[in-house]
Amino acid sequence: MRDLKHLIYFENLLQQANNDLVQDACKDGRLALAWNCSYIPEVLLDTDNCFGVRLRAPNCTNPDMATYYMTNRSCPYSKSILERAFEGGYNFISALIGQECCTTMNRMEQYFEYCKLIPNEKFFVCCIDMPTKKGEWYAGYFRRQIEKKIIEPLSRIYGVDFSEEKLRAAVERHNEVCRIISQIGALRKRENPPITGYEFHVIQLVSLTCPKELILPYLRETAEELKTREPDARWPFRCKVVLAGSENDDPDFTKL
């Protein structure tokens, strides 16, 4: 198959957390809000002048400093994130939104604050206590967690506007990204898909690590390109494998 027009650009965006699109947004005075866990309500982090960035630590191979703080038995993903923070790789973020489900990740997020790793006096870390069951009371508890730990401090410290107008705009933008990713992902179900697993992996990751409105034009164009892309006749079948765990942050793993 011919190369996707923006694939190399997407790959370059994944080489560091503070990629070109993140830098462009920060230069415009926008607030980068870091997150790690899928339990975090991502759309809230894309409201008003904010944008969410899922933290990654590409090319981190030796988390020595993080191991000193977290021991060698801790999750390598969490240690890699902490190691990159010690190196100054996340100095652009304005806040870190975490959760308390995973003890190792929670500890890593706390070290951002304990060790004063981000050179920003307004920087703060918050950890949401996720409910473990479904139900009206649990939904209310989750809502109160979001109001107290995300909306209130962002409004007070940074003046973020969480009005209905801003929230609806963020939801609409988030939904468009989800529709495009779902549309592209559905192509993988074909007998001979016009997109490889590696390519889809890269596209999905850039949608999580770049400001939505800046990556959207590239996603739209890629979705249109795939409508007319001819699959490789030499490979009539492509293996479809589900990945789980920290490997999701390493597209090169998919190439194997």
Phi, psi and chi 1 to 4 in degrees:
 res  aa     phi    psi   chi1   chi2   chi3   chi4
   1 MET       -  147.9  -68.3 -175.5  -71.3      -
   2 ARG   -69.2  152.5   69.4  174.8 -172.5  -84.9
   3 ASP   -66.5  143.6  -68.4  -21.9      -      -
   4 LEU   -66.7  141.0  -71.3  174.2      -      -
   5 LYS   -56.0  -42.4  177.9  179.9  177.6 -179.5
   6 HIS  -104.6    9.8  -61.1  -57.3      -      -
   7 LEU   -61.5  -46.0 -177.6   62.3      -      -
   8 ILE   -62.4  -39.5  -66.4  176.9      -      -
   9 TYR   -62.7  -43.7 -179.4   59.1      -      -
  10 PHE   -60.9  -43.5  -69.7  156.9      -      -
  11 GLU   -60.8  -40.5  -69.8  172.7  -31.0      -
  12 ASN   -66.1  -34.9  -70.8  -24.9      -      -
  13 LEU   -64.4  -25.0  -71.5  173.6      -      -
  14 LEU   -89.6    3.1  -64.9  178.3      -      -
  15 GLN   -77.2  -18.7  -66.0  -52.7  -55.9      -
  16 GLN  -156.1  154.2   59.7  176.7  -22.8      -
  17 ALA   -65.3  -39.5      -      -      -      -
  18 ASN   -88.5   64.2 -168.0   17.6      -      -
  19 ASN   -77.1 -179.8   60.1   54.5      -      -
  20 ASP   -59.3  -42.3  -70.9  -12.8      -      -
  21 LEU   -70.5  -36.0  -66.2 -175.0      -      -
  22 VAL   -63.6  -43.8  167.8      -      -      -
  23 GLN   -62.5  -40.9  -67.6  177.5   37.7      -
  24 ASP   -61.5  -42.7  -70.8  -15.8      -      -
  25 ALA   -66.0  -42.9      -      -      -      -
  26 CYS   -65.1  -36.0  -70.4      -      -      -
  27 LYS   -63.3  -27.5  -72.6  176.5 -176.7  177.2
  28 ASP   -83.3    6.1  -71.8  -21.3      -      -
  29 GLY    85.4   14.8      -      -      -      -
  30 ARG   -84.8  158.9  -59.3 -172.1   59.5 -162.2
  31 LEU  -100.3  124.1  -53.5  173.6      -      -
  32 ALA   -90.2  119.4      -      -      -      -
  33 LEU  -109.9  113.7  -54.7  179.5      -      -
  34 ALA   -83.5  148.3      -      -      -      -
  35 TRP  -150.9  160.6   60.2  -79.3      -      -
  36 ASN  -127.0  -30.1  -65.0  100.9      -      -
  37 CYS  -107.4  143.2  179.2      -      -      -
  38 SER   -68.0  -12.5   57.8      -      -      -
  39 TYR   -72.4  -17.1  -78.3  122.5      -      -
  40 ILE   -71.2  131.2  -58.9  -57.1      -      -
  41 PRO   -70.4   87.5   25.9  -33.3      -      -
  42 GLU   -54.9  -37.4 -175.4 -174.7   -4.1      -
  43 VAL   -62.3  -30.8   68.2      -      -      -
  44 LEU   -65.1  -29.5  -77.7  179.7      -      -
  45 LEU   -78.6   -8.7  -49.8 -171.5      -      -
  46 ASP  -105.5   18.1  -67.5  -36.6      -      -
  47 THR   -89.5  144.6  -57.7      -      -      -
  48 ASP    58.4 -124.9 -164.7   19.9      -      -
  49 ASN   -96.0   21.6   64.9  -31.4      -      -
  50 CYS  -104.9  161.0  -57.3      -      -      -
  51 PHE  -148.6  140.5   64.4   95.7      -      -
  52 GLY   -86.5  144.5      -      -      -      -
  53 VAL  -133.2  117.0  178.1      -      -      -
  54 ARG   -76.6  119.8 -172.2 -177.7 -172.8  -78.9
  55 LEU   -70.5  136.3  -68.9 -171.5      -      -
  56 ARG  -135.3  163.4  -60.3  172.7   59.7 -108.5
  57 ALA  -132.3   66.5      -      -      -      -
  58 PRO   -59.7  139.9   20.9  -31.9      -      -
  59 ASN    68.8   14.4  -54.9  -46.6      -      -
  60 CYS   -82.7  115.6  179.5      -      -      -
  61 THR  -117.8  -12.5   58.4      -      -      -
  62 ASN  -143.4   82.8 -167.1    3.0      -      -
  63 PRO   -81.9   61.8   31.1  -34.5      -      -
  64 ASP   -63.1  -48.0  -74.7  -13.8      -      -
  65 MET   -63.3  -43.6 -176.6   67.5   73.9      -
  66 ALA   -64.7  -36.3      -      -      -      -
  67 THR   -64.8  -33.8  -60.2      -      -      -
  68 TYR   -60.1  -38.0  172.6   79.5      -      -
  69 TYR   -86.0  -29.7  -78.2   87.6      -      -
  70 MET  -118.4    0.2  -61.3 -178.7   66.8      -
  71 THR    72.2  159.6   81.8      -      -      -
  72 ASN   -79.6   -0.2   59.1    4.1      -      -
  73 ARG   -95.4   -2.7  -64.3 -174.6  178.2 -177.7
  74 SER   -77.3  161.3  -62.9      -      -      -
  75 CYS   -56.8  127.3  162.0      -      -      -
  76 PRO   -64.0  -29.5   20.7  -32.3      -      -
  77 TYR   -63.3  -50.0  168.8   78.3      -      -
  78 SER   -62.9  -41.1  -63.1      -      -      -
  79 LYS   -65.9  -36.8  -73.4 -163.8  -61.0 -176.2
  80 SER   -65.7  -39.4  -64.5      -      -      -
  81 ILE   -63.2  -45.3  -63.9  -63.3      -      -
  82 LEU   -64.3  -40.8 -177.0   59.5      -      -
  83 GLU   -59.1  -45.2 -174.9   74.1   19.4      -
  84 ARG   -65.6  -31.1 -170.0   54.2   49.6   84.9
  85 ALA   -66.8  -41.7      -      -      -      -
  86 PHE   -61.6  -31.9  -84.2  114.8      -      -
  87 GLU   -78.1   -8.4  -64.6  169.6   -8.5      -
  88 GLY    90.6   13.6      -      -      -      -
  89 GLY   -72.6  -12.9      -      -      -      -
  90 TYR  -119.6   25.6  -52.5  127.4      -      -
  91 ASN   -64.4  -11.3  -73.7   -7.2      -      -
  92 PHE   -84.4  -12.6   63.6   94.3      -      -
  93 ILE   -80.3  151.4   64.7  176.7      -      -
  94 SER  -101.5  -20.9  -60.7      -      -      -
  95 ALA  -163.1  159.1      -      -      -      -
  96 LEU  -123.6  118.6  174.4   57.9      -      -
  97 ILE  -101.9  114.1  -45.3  -61.4      -      -
  98 GLY  -121.0 -169.9      -      -      -      -
  99 GLN  -144.8  165.6   51.4   74.6   42.3      -
 100 GLU  -109.0   14.2  -62.4 -178.5   -5.0      -
 101 CYS   -72.3  -42.7  -66.6      -      -      -
 102 CYS  -101.4  116.8  171.1      -      -      -
 103 THR   -62.4  -42.0  -57.9      -      -      -
 104 THR   -64.2  -45.2  -57.2      -      -      -
 105 MET   -66.7  -38.1 -168.4  177.4  -65.5      -
 106 ASN   -61.7  -42.9  179.1 -122.6      -      -
 107 ARG   -63.7  -41.8  180.0   62.7   61.9 -173.1
 108 MET   -59.5  -44.3  170.5  -90.6  -69.1      -
 109 GLU   -64.5  -36.0  -68.6  158.8  -13.2      -
 110 GLN   -66.1  -33.9  -70.2  174.3  -20.7      -
 111 TYR   -65.7  -26.1  -83.1  127.0      -      -
 112 PHE   -55.7  -39.6  -89.7   70.3      -      -
 113 GLU   -85.8  -45.9 -142.0  164.1   31.5      -
 114 TYR   -57.7  -42.1  -66.0  162.2      -      -
 115 CYS   -93.2    2.6  -61.5      -      -      -
 116 LYS    50.2   56.2  -58.9 -175.4 -176.2  -59.9
 117 LEU   -79.5  -19.9  -61.9 -179.6      -      -
 118 ILE  -106.0  120.3  -52.9  -58.9      -      -
 119 PRO   -77.1   65.3   30.2  -35.3      -      -
 120 ASN  -147.0  114.9  176.8   -3.7      -      -
 121 GLU   -62.1  -25.5  -68.3 -177.3   -2.7      -
 122 LYS   -88.4   -8.8  -67.1 -176.6  176.7 -178.0
 123 PHE   -59.7  139.6  174.2   80.3      -      -
 124 PHE  -145.1  159.2   68.4   90.6      -      -
 125 VAL  -118.2  134.9  175.5      -      -      -
 126 CYS  -131.4  143.9   70.6      -      -      -
 127 CYS  -124.4  120.1  -68.4      -      -      -
 128 ILE   -82.0  134.6  -64.8  175.8      -      -
 129 ASP   -89.0  103.5 -177.4   15.6      -      -
 130 MET   -75.3  135.1  -71.5  -66.6  -56.5      -
 131 PRO   -67.7  150.6   23.7  -32.5      -      -
 132 THR  -102.8   -4.0   57.1      -      -      -
 133 LYS  -135.3  163.5  -63.0 -178.6  179.9 -179.8
 134 LYS   -92.0  155.8  -64.2 -179.8 -180.0  179.3
 135 GLY   144.1  165.2      -      -      -      -
 136 GLU   -62.0  -44.4 -174.9  175.9  -12.0      -
 137 TRP   -63.9  -41.6 -174.0   90.3      -      -
 138 TYR   -67.6  -36.3  -62.5   97.3      -      -
 139 ALA   -64.2  -40.9      -      -      -      -
 140 GLY   -65.1  -38.4      -      -      -      -
 141 TYR   -63.3  -43.5  179.5   74.5      -      -
 142 PHE   -63.0  -42.2 -174.3   40.6      -      -
 143 ARG   -60.8  -42.8 -175.8 -176.9   65.3 -109.9
 144 ARG   -65.3  -36.0  -68.4 -170.7  -65.2  -85.6
 145 GLN   -61.2  -45.2  -71.2  -79.0  -50.3      -
 146 ILE   -64.1  -44.2  -69.1  172.9      -      -
 147 GLU   -63.1  -43.8  -68.6  171.6  -14.3      -
 148 LYS   -77.1  -38.9  179.2 -179.7  179.4 -179.3
 149 LYS  -102.1  -17.9  -63.8 -176.0  176.6 -179.0
 150 ILE  -115.1  -61.0  -61.7 -179.9      -      -
 151 ILE   -65.5  -48.0  -65.6  178.5      -      -
 152 GLU   -62.6  -52.2 -169.9  -80.0  -32.6      -
 153 PRO   -66.4  -37.2   20.4  -31.5      -      -
 154 LEU   -65.8  -37.7  -75.0  174.0      -      -
 155 SER   -67.4  -44.9  -59.7      -      -      -
 156 ARG   -73.2  -45.2  172.5  172.8   47.3   83.8
 157 ILE   -81.5  -41.2  -62.6  172.2      -      -
 158 TYR  -113.5   -4.8  -70.2  111.7      -      -
 159 GLY    70.9   28.7      -      -      -      -
 160 VAL   -68.4  136.0  178.4      -      -      -
 161 ASP   -93.6  111.2 -178.8    3.6      -      -
 162 PHE  -104.2   36.8  -75.1   98.6      -      -
 163 SER   -67.1  163.6   62.8      -      -      -
 164 GLU   -59.5  -37.7 -177.8  173.7   -9.4      -
 165 GLU   -61.2  -45.7  177.4 -174.6    0.9      -
 166 LYS   -67.8  -39.8  -62.7  -67.6 -174.4  179.8
 167 LEU   -65.9  -42.1  -74.7  170.0      -      -
 168 ARG   -63.7  -38.8  -73.6 -173.7  176.9  -83.9
 169 ALA   -64.1  -41.2      -      -      -      -
 170 ALA   -66.0  -41.0      -      -      -      -
 171 VAL   -64.1  -43.1  169.1      -      -      -
 172 GLU   -61.7  -43.1 -178.2  178.2   -9.0      -
 173 ARG   -66.5  -42.9 -170.9  165.1   50.9 -116.4
 174 HIS   -62.1  -43.1 -179.4   82.5      -      -
 175 ASN   -64.7  -35.5  -73.6  -14.6      -      -
 176 GLU   -65.3  -42.4 -177.9  179.4    2.8      -
 177 VAL   -60.0  -44.2  171.0      -      -      -
 178 CYS   -63.2  -40.0  -69.1      -      -      -
 179 ARG   -63.5  -42.9  -76.0 -166.6  -62.8  -90.8
 180 ILE   -65.8  -44.7  -67.5  175.1      -      -
 181 ILE   -63.3  -40.4  -65.1  -62.0      -      -
 182 SER   -65.9  -40.0  -63.2      -      -      -
 183 GLN   -62.8  -44.7  173.6 -173.6  -22.4      -
 184 ILE   -68.1  -41.3  -65.2  174.9      -      -
 185 GLY   -62.7  -33.7      -      -      -      -
 186 ALA   -63.0  -25.7      -      -      -      -
 187 LEU   -65.5  -23.6  -61.8  174.6      -      -
 188 ARG   -69.9  -14.4  -69.0  -76.5  -57.6  151.1
 189 LYS   -80.1  -13.0  -62.5  178.6 -178.5  179.4
 190 ARG   -69.0  157.8  -63.6 -178.7 -179.1  178.8
 191 GLU   -59.7  -40.8  -75.6  -63.3  -42.1      -
 192 ASN  -128.1   85.7 -168.7    7.9      -      -
 193 PRO   -63.9  146.1  -18.5   32.0      -      -
 194 PRO   -85.0   10.7   31.3  -35.5      -      -
 195 ILE  -144.6  138.4  179.4  172.6      -      -
 196 THR   -82.9  162.9   67.8      -      -      -
 197 GLY   -61.9  -38.2      -      -      -      -
 198 TYR   -61.5  -46.6  168.2   74.6      -      -
 199 GLU   -61.5  -43.2  -69.6  169.6  -24.9      -
 200 PHE   -65.1  -38.4  177.9   71.8      -      -
 201 HIS   -58.7  -46.5 -165.1  169.1      -      -
 202 VAL   -62.6  -46.1  168.8      -      -      -
 203 ILE   -62.0  -42.4  -67.8  168.8      -      -
 204 GLN   -64.8  -39.4 -169.6  -91.0  -23.5      -
 205 LEU   -69.0  -39.3  -87.5 -178.2      -      -
 206 VAL   -66.7  -25.9  -64.7      -      -      -
 207 SER   -69.3  -19.7   74.5      -      -      -
 208 LEU   -97.4  -18.7  -61.1  175.7      -      -
 209 THR  -114.5    6.9   55.8      -      -      -
 210 CYS  -129.1  153.6  -61.6      -      -      -
 211 PRO   -56.7  131.4  -23.7   33.5      -      -
 212 LYS   -56.1  -49.0  -64.8  -70.1 -172.0  -65.0
 213 GLU   -69.6  -20.5   71.1  -79.8    4.6      -
 214 LEU   -86.1  -30.3  -62.7 -175.5      -      -
 215 ILE   -88.3  -21.5 -162.8   64.9      -      -
 216 LEU   -56.0  -45.7 -102.5  172.3      -      -
 217 PRO   -56.4  -37.4  -25.5   35.5      -      -
 218 TYR   -71.6  -37.0  -62.3   98.4      -      -
 219 LEU   -67.0  -42.6  -63.9  179.6      -      -
 220 ARG   -60.3  -45.6  -66.0 -175.0 -171.5  116.2
 221 GLU   -65.6  -38.7 -170.4  171.5   -9.9      -
 222 THR   -66.2  -40.4  -59.6      -      -      -
 223 ALA   -61.8  -39.7      -      -      -      -
 224 GLU   -68.3  -39.8  -72.9  -61.4  -45.7      -
 225 GLU   -61.3  -38.7  179.5 -177.1   -0.4      -
 226 LEU   -70.6  -20.1  -74.5  167.5      -      -
 227 LYS   -64.2  -28.2  -70.1 -179.6  179.6  179.1
 228 THR  -116.1    8.3   56.5      -      -      -
 229 ARG   -77.4  128.8 -167.4 -170.7 -162.1 -164.4
 230 GLU   -87.2  126.9  -67.7  -66.4  -28.6      -
 231 PRO   -66.9  159.3   19.2  -26.3      -      -
 232 ASP   -74.9  116.4 -166.1  -27.1      -      -
 233 ALA   -66.3  -19.1      -      -      -      -
 234 ARG   -74.6  -16.8  -64.3  173.6  -60.7  172.2
 235 TRP  -124.2   80.2  -57.3   96.7      -      -
 236 PRO   -68.6  -12.4   26.3  -35.1      -      -
 237 PHE  -141.7  136.4  174.3   76.9      -      -
 238 ARG  -119.8  131.7  -67.3 -174.0 -178.8  -82.1
 239 CYS   -66.2  134.9 -177.5      -      -      -
 240 LYS  -111.4  115.2  -58.9  171.9  179.8   65.4
 241 VAL  -125.4  138.2  179.7      -      -      -
 242 VAL   -93.9  129.2  174.4      -      -      -
 243 LEU  -102.0  143.1  -70.0  179.5      -      -
 244 ALA  -139.4  144.8      -      -      -      -
 245 GLY   100.2 -165.6      -      -      -      -
 246 SER   -65.3  -16.4   58.6      -      -      -
 247 GLU   -60.5  -21.5  -70.9   80.1    7.6      -
 248 ASN   -61.2  -19.5  -74.4  -36.1      -      -
 249 ASP   -93.1    4.4  -75.1  -76.4      -      -
 250 ASP  -126.5   91.6 -176.5    9.4      -      -
 251 PRO   -58.9  -28.4  -22.8   33.5      -      -
 252 ASP   -61.6  -28.2  -74.8  -23.1      -      -
 253 PHE   -62.3  -33.8 -176.6   82.8      -      -
 254 THR   -66.8  -29.0  -39.6      -      -      -
 255 LYS   -64.0  -24.5  -73.3 -176.5  176.1  179.9
 256 LEU   -68.2      -  -59.5  177.5      -      -
